[in-house]
């Protein structure tokens, strides 16, 4: 048993070093580089003034998007989970569509509908106006991130203890009173988590302001311009510090607010509970809002499909396959790179996350709270800022630390290699497996592990034969999430990609900036379909026997 304990500590030390190097050090490097880069002081008055202006722009958009997206997510969640109406099952599926699309789908559809040659503004209304600005950014982000809020909030509705609501009803409370005094207070962790993720995603979004913002820019888009257009790493680092501050503050505030309160209920599913006494007018309003919201979400995909088969949007609407021919005539290596990256990142980051959750939850180890914090902190850092951290860190020898030891030594070539793309994604997304593992471990009886040890099994055998099978749900949940996210990610890796390791999302972004909307729509459609097919394939591999048994028993019913 002593050797097993040493092996566990050895594995833990390796994980701590990996997280410290690749998840925490890049963030610290951005701060150091922004404050003091060589002999130059980074934060001058001009830098401070311009960064403060872009910070106000970013916060204005992100706060508004957070309020709107979380509100829509809450309304749609209650409508689809608690109100019975025809077609509810279909709308539940349609609300999930943004999870598999590239980040530019909304921008492409917006330009097709409301651009200078847009179908609505130019063709139907005959207007010659510019729709670009902060309003377009808010509109697109609300549609995309509202679906994210729906997923998080709707999952909490399924976990609610229905006995608390039934008890309130038996005491004579109205549905309105139950909603505001019982249901919503129990959902505070999920609602606040949804609001936090929406806020962070909005702050980190650089592509939408670049494509739709016009003269209105945010900190994230300014970071991109400073690096790719002006090659000013120091100014970008200063802007990165301003971007980091509100994100970390929101992250810490949400964790503190939730952790200082207790939200414990019995695990009683409320997935099939519906409101019986809801007023017809309220039901009509909620269903209408939800259908309109989901309709706008679907509208993006409808016009992406139409645009992919249209010869020249805004001028010639005849049917064509030329855009798909252009995509296939290009090098298809970006699609292959995307699939390889997503698969291995999902596999490795999910396993590391679940393993780390097991070690931190079940073992007596040093610095557990600190390791948990630095493992989760990349979730609070915008992807584009995380990528800048890798730029300023790993151009130095000995994985970045050599900057402080061998200043005159020639850098080790880690930057520009394919492995750094995998490393940054693994470091950024392992927190998903960590959180999934924590959530499941809280419901497992610790005596199971003790019984294995009492029967003579070592730590390694216990983990792989006892604990990992019990944690497989957490692993697969993280795998699916990490795979779909990595397939469509760009912010964290855009500055690290070279032509040999270009991914499909980057190519779509480059096509959009060259105004080839038809080809961009075709490629975005192909990437979305590829992601959906691969997720379905993995799901069938993992759950094939269960699905087959339900089919034979006639229990696989569409709700």
Secondary structure by P-SEA (a helix, b strand, c coil): caaaaaaaaaaaaaaaaaaaacccaaaaaaaaaaacccccccccaaaaaaaaaaaaaaaaaaaaaaaaaaaaaaaaaaaaccccccaaaaaaaaaacccccccaaaaaaaaacccccccccccccccccccccaaaaaaaaaaaaaaaaaaaaaaaaaaccaaaaaaaaaacccaaaaaaccccccaaaaaaaaaaaaaaaaaacaaaaaacccccccaaaaaaaaacccccaaaaaaaaaaaaaaaaaaaaaaaaaaaacccccccccccccccccccaaaaaaaaaaaaaaaaaaaaaaaaaaaaaacccccccccccaaaaaaaaaccaaaaaaaaaaaaaaaaaaaaaaaaaaaaaccccccaaaaaaaaaaccccccaaaaaaaaaacccccccccccccccccccccccccaaaaaaaaaaacaaaaaaaaaaaaaaccaaaaaaaaaacccaaaaaaccccccaaaaaaaaaaaaaaaaaccccccccccccccccaaaaaaaaaaacaaaaaaaaaaaaaaaaaaaaaaaaaaacaaaaaaaaaacccccc
